[in-house]
Amino acid sequence: MYQLTFRGRWLSINAAYNKHYQQRNKVKNEYKELFRPLLLQAQIPPLLAFRLHIEYNSRMDCDNLTAGSKVFYDLIREMKIIKEDNKHIYRGITIVPNLLLPHNTYQITILPVEETIS
């Protein structure tokens, strides 16, 4: 299990949808550069499969976090922590509010999964 903490403004689905595709790519790359040091610091070895669990405290509801979680997932692939991005490797995501966290804090847990699915 690898736990990372992001503090700051998360990329919301609303913000992502409201941008022109070229602006979306710029914002996506900006968030990748915010997430990259967290993944480097965690020193995550290559994973066969994993699940993401995100706990957060912000004004957003759970589904609004999906744009940022997608960027985070894409970066995991880009950094070669996983070799492919498909349902056999990325087994799922849970996103739950946690009011005990400081405001605008996101705890991202990467849970390695060993068993295979058919």
MARMIKE-367937 format. One record per residue (C-alpha): residue in one letter; residue number from 1; x, y, z. Coordinates in nm, 3 decimals. Example, Ala and Ser with C-alpha at 12.3 -4.5 7.8 and 13.67 -1.06 7.14 Angstrom:
BEGIN
<pt><type>A</type><seq>1</seq><x>1.230</x><y>-0.450</y><z>0.780</z></pt>
<pt><type>S</type><seq>2</seq><x>1.367</x><y>-0.106</y><z>0.714</z></pt>
This chain:
BEGIN
<pt><type>M</type><seq>1</seq><x>0.000</x><y>0.000</y><z>0.000</z></pt>
<pt><type>Y</type><seq>2</seq><x>0.132</x><y>0.343</y><z>-0.096</z></pt>
<pt><type>Q</type><seq>3</seq><x>-0.024</x><y>0.656</y><z>0.048</z></pt>
<pt><type>L</type><seq>4</seq><x>0.030</x><y>1.000</y><z>-0.101</z></pt>
<pt><type>T</type><seq>5</seq><x>-0.111</x><y>1.332</y><z>0.013</z></pt>
<pt><type>F</type><seq>6</seq><x>-0.200</x><y>1.613</y><z>-0.224</z></pt>
<pt><type>R</type><seq>7</seq><x>-0.284</x><y>1.955</y><z>-0.082</z></pt>
<pt><type>G</type><seq>8</seq><x>-0.431</x><y>2.226</y><z>-0.294</z></pt>
<pt><type>R</type><seq>9</seq><x>-0.688</x><y>2.270</y><z>-0.564</z></pt>
<pt><type>W</type><seq>10</seq><x>-0.791</x><y>1.943</y><z>-0.732</z></pt>
<pt><type>L</type><seq>11</seq><x>-0.883</x><y>1.927</y><z>-1.100</z></pt>
<pt><type>S</type><seq>12</seq><x>-1.261</x><y>1.899</y><z>-1.101</z></pt>
<pt><type>I</type><seq>13</seq><x>-1.464</x><y>1.742</y><z>-1.379</z></pt>
<pt><type>N</type><seq>14</seq><x>-1.653</x><y>2.071</y><z>-1.417</z></pt>
<pt><type>A</type><seq>15</seq><x>-1.332</x><y>2.269</y><z>-1.469</z></pt>
<pt><type>A</type><seq>16</seq><x>-1.204</x><y>2.012</y><z>-1.719</z></pt>
<pt><type>Y</type><seq>17</seq><x>-1.528</x><y>2.004</y><z>-1.922</z></pt>
<pt><type>N</type><seq>18</seq><x>-1.546</x><y>2.382</y><z>-1.942</z></pt>
<pt><type>K</type><seq>19</seq><x>-1.213</x><y>2.412</y><z>-2.120</z></pt>
<pt><type>H</type><seq>20</seq><x>-1.132</x><y>2.391</y><z>-2.491</z></pt>
<pt><type>Y</type><seq>21</seq><x>-0.944</x><y>2.066</y><z>-2.566</z></pt>
<pt><type>Q</type><seq>22</seq><x>-0.613</x><y>2.250</y><z>-2.608</z></pt>
<pt><type>Q</type><seq>23</seq><x>-0.659</x><y>2.420</y><z>-2.272</z></pt>
<pt><type>R</type><seq>24</seq><x>-0.755</x><y>2.083</y><z>-2.118</z></pt>
<pt><type>N</type><seq>25</seq><x>-0.424</x><y>1.935</y><z>-2.234</z></pt>
<pt><type>K</type><seq>26</seq><x>-0.234</x><y>2.224</y><z>-2.077</z></pt>
<pt><type>V</type><seq>27</seq><x>-0.421</x><y>2.186</y><z>-1.746</z></pt>
<pt><type>K</type><seq>28</seq><x>-0.375</x><y>1.807</y><z>-1.755</z></pt>
<pt><type>N</type><seq>29</seq><x>0.002</x><y>1.852</y><z>-1.795</z></pt>
<pt><type>E</type><seq>30</seq><x>0.010</x><y>2.107</y><z>-1.512</z></pt>
<pt><type>Y</type><seq>31</seq><x>-0.159</x><y>1.856</y><z>-1.279</z></pt>
<pt><type>K</type><seq>32</seq><x>0.074</x><y>1.579</y><z>-1.388</z></pt>
<pt><type>E</type><seq>33</seq><x>0.364</x><y>1.797</y><z>-1.276</z></pt>
<pt><type>L</type><seq>34</seq><x>0.193</x><y>1.852</y><z>-0.941</z></pt>
<pt><type>F</type><seq>35</seq><x>0.136</x><y>1.477</y><z>-0.894</z></pt>
<pt><type>R</type><seq>36</seq><x>0.474</x><y>1.357</y><z>-1.026</z></pt>
<pt><type>P</type><seq>37</seq><x>0.682</x><y>1.449</y><z>-0.715</z></pt>
<pt><type>L</type><seq>38</seq><x>0.433</x><y>1.261</y><z>-0.496</z></pt>
<pt><type>L</type><seq>39</seq><x>0.475</x><y>0.945</y><z>-0.702</z></pt>
<pt><type>L</type><seq>40</seq><x>0.853</x><y>0.982</y><z>-0.718</z></pt>
<pt><type>Q</type><seq>41</seq><x>0.876</x><y>1.028</y><z>-0.342</z></pt>
<pt><type>A</type><seq>42</seq><x>0.661</x><y>0.716</y><z>-0.283</z></pt>
<pt><type>Q</type><seq>43</seq><x>0.912</x><y>0.503</y><z>-0.480</z></pt>
<pt><type>I</type><seq>44</seq><x>0.643</x><y>0.271</y><z>-0.613</z></pt>
<pt><type>P</type><seq>45</seq><x>0.782</x><y>-0.035</y><z>-0.792</z></pt>
<pt><type>P</type><seq>46</seq><x>0.615</x><y>-0.167</y><z>-1.107</z></pt>
<pt><type>L</type><seq>47</seq><x>0.272</x><y>-0.307</y><z>-1.023</z></pt>
<pt><type>L</type><seq>48</seq><x>0.087</x><y>-0.594</y><z>-1.188</z></pt>
<pt><type>A</type><seq>49</seq><x>-0.251</x><y>-0.456</y><z>-1.080</z></pt>
<pt><type>F</type><seq>50</seq><x>-0.385</x><y>-0.197</y><z>-0.838</z></pt>
<pt><type>R</type><seq>51</seq><x>-0.685</x><y>-0.010</y><z>-0.701</z></pt>
<pt><type>L</type><seq>52</seq><x>-0.706</x><y>0.359</y><z>-0.610</z></pt>
<pt><type>H</type><seq>53</seq><x>-0.870</x><y>0.484</y><z>-0.292</z></pt>
<pt><type>I</type><seq>54</seq><x>-0.907</x><y>0.858</y><z>-0.246</z></pt>
<pt><type>E</type><seq>55</seq><x>-1.023</x><y>1.029</y><z>0.071</z></pt>
<pt><type>Y</type><seq>56</seq><x>-1.067</x><y>1.404</y><z>0.057</z></pt>
<pt><type>N</type><seq>57</seq><x>-1.201</x><y>1.712</y><z>0.223</z></pt>
<pt><type>S</type><seq>58</seq><x>-1.309</x><y>1.989</y><z>-0.013</z></pt>
<pt><type>R</type><seq>59</seq><x>-1.629</x><y>2.149</y><z>-0.131</z></pt>
<pt><type>M</type><seq>60</seq><x>-1.658</x><y>1.903</y><z>-0.421</z></pt>
<pt><type>D</type><seq>61</seq><x>-1.873</x><y>1.594</y><z>-0.433</z></pt>
<pt><type>C</type><seq>62</seq><x>-1.717</x><y>1.256</y><z>-0.511</z></pt>
<pt><type>D</type><seq>63</seq><x>-1.786</x><y>1.240</y><z>-0.884</z></pt>
<pt><type>N</type><seq>64</seq><x>-1.630</x><y>1.582</y><z>-0.935</z></pt>
<pt><type>L</type><seq>65</seq><x>-1.288</x><y>1.435</y><z>-0.848</z></pt>
<pt><type>T</type><seq>66</seq><x>-1.281</x><y>1.199</y><z>-1.147</z></pt>
<pt><type>A</type><seq>67</seq><x>-1.095</x><y>1.437</y><z>-1.381</z></pt>
<pt><type>G</type><seq>68</seq><x>-0.804</x><y>1.467</y><z>-1.138</z></pt>
<pt><type>S</type><seq>69</seq><x>-0.803</x><y>1.094</y><z>-1.066</z></pt>
<pt><type>K</type><seq>70</seq><x>-0.787</x><y>1.023</y><z>-1.441</z></pt>
<pt><type>V</type><seq>71</seq><x>-0.485</x><y>1.252</y><z>-1.477</z></pt>
<pt><type>F</type><seq>72</seq><x>-0.324</x><y>1.077</y><z>-1.178</z></pt>
<pt><type>Y</type><seq>73</seq><x>-0.391</x><y>0.734</y><z>-1.333</z></pt>
<pt><type>D</type><seq>74</seq><x>-0.252</x><y>0.842</y><z>-1.671</z></pt>
<pt><type>L</type><seq>75</seq><x>0.065</x><y>0.960</y><z>-1.498</z></pt>
<pt><type>I</type><seq>76</seq><x>0.105</x><y>0.621</y><z>-1.328</z></pt>
<pt><type>R</type><seq>77</seq><x>0.108</x><y>0.468</y><z>-1.677</z></pt>
<pt><type>E</type><seq>78</seq><x>0.339</x><y>0.737</y><z>-1.815</z></pt>
<pt><type>M</type><seq>79</seq><x>0.588</x><y>0.674</y><z>-1.532</z></pt>
<pt><type>K</type><seq>80</seq><x>0.581</x><y>0.301</y><z>-1.613</z></pt>
<pt><type>I</type><seq>81</seq><x>0.451</x><y>0.199</y><z>-1.272</z></pt>
<pt><type>I</type><seq>82</seq><x>0.208</x><y>-0.010</y><z>-1.475</z></pt>
<pt><type>K</type><seq>83</seq><x>0.277</x><y>-0.147</y><z>-1.821</z></pt>
<pt><type>E</type><seq>84</seq><x>-0.071</x><y>-0.101</y><z>-1.969</z></pt>
<pt><type>D</type><seq>85</seq><x>-0.392</x><y>0.073</y><z>-1.880</z></pt>
<pt><type>N</type><seq>86</seq><x>-0.682</x><y>-0.167</y><z>-1.886</z></pt>
<pt><type>K</type><seq>87</seq><x>-0.938</x><y>-0.324</y><z>-1.653</z></pt>
<pt><type>H</type><seq>88</seq><x>-0.707</x><y>-0.614</y><z>-1.571</z></pt>
<pt><type>I</type><seq>89</seq><x>-0.449</x><y>-0.375</y><z>-1.425</z></pt>
<pt><type>Y</type><seq>90</seq><x>-0.661</x><y>-0.085</y><z>-1.296</z></pt>
<pt><type>R</type><seq>91</seq><x>-0.912</x><y>-0.272</y><z>-1.082</z></pt>
<pt><type>G</type><seq>92</seq><x>-1.120</x><y>0.018</y><z>-0.958</z></pt>
<pt><type>I</type><seq>93</seq><x>-1.145</x><y>0.335</y><z>-0.762</z></pt>
<pt><type>T</type><seq>94</seq><x>-1.322</x><y>0.451</y><z>-0.448</z></pt>
<pt><type>I</type><seq>95</seq><x>-1.363</x><y>0.816</y><z>-0.365</z></pt>
<pt><type>V</type><seq>96</seq><x>-1.499</x><y>0.910</y><z>-0.023</z></pt>
<pt><type>P</type><seq>97</seq><x>-1.516</x><y>1.233</y><z>0.174</z></pt>
<pt><type>N</type><seq>98</seq><x>-1.326</x><y>1.249</y><z>0.503</z></pt>
<pt><type>L</type><seq>99</seq><x>-1.415</x><y>1.560</y><z>0.702</z></pt>
<pt><type>L</type><seq>100</seq><x>-1.130</x><y>1.490</y><z>0.945</z></pt>
<pt><type>L</type><seq>101</seq><x>-0.874</x><y>1.590</y><z>0.681</z></pt>
<pt><type>P</type><seq>102</seq><x>-0.772</x><y>1.954</y><z>0.649</z></pt>
<pt><type>H</type><seq>103</seq><x>-0.962</x><y>2.147</y><z>0.382</z></pt>
<pt><type>N</type><seq>104</seq><x>-0.837</x><y>2.085</y><z>0.025</z></pt>
<pt><type>T</type><seq>105</seq><x>-0.646</x><y>1.773</y><z>0.125</z></pt>
<pt><type>Y</type><seq>106</seq><x>-0.659</x><y>1.452</y><z>-0.078</z></pt>
<pt><type>Q</type><seq>107</seq><x>-0.516</x><y>1.124</y><z>0.050</z></pt>
<pt><type>I</type><seq>108</seq><x>-0.450</x><y>0.892</y><z>-0.242</z></pt>
<pt><type>T</type><seq>109</seq><x>-0.387</x><y>0.528</y><z>-0.160</z></pt>
<pt><type>I</type><seq>110</seq><x>-0.252</x><y>0.291</y><z>-0.424</z></pt>
<pt><type>L</type><seq>111</seq><x>-0.343</x><y>-0.063</y><z>-0.328</z></pt>
<pt><type>P</type><seq>112</seq><x>-0.149</x><y>-0.334</y><z>-0.513</z></pt>
<pt><type>V</type><seq>113</seq><x>-0.367</x><y>-0.627</y><z>-0.620</z></pt>
<pt><type>E</type><seq>114</seq><x>-0.216</x><y>-0.970</y><z>-0.671</z></pt>
<pt><type>E</type><seq>115</seq><x>-0.502</x><y>-1.196</y><z>-0.782</z></pt>
<pt><type>T</type><seq>116</seq><x>-0.593</x><y>-1.217</y><z>-1.149</z></pt>
<pt><type>I</type><seq>117</seq><x>-0.935</x><y>-1.172</y><z>-1.307</z></pt>
<pt><type>S</type><seq>118</seq><x>-1.073</x><y>-1.350</y><z>-1.606</z></pt>
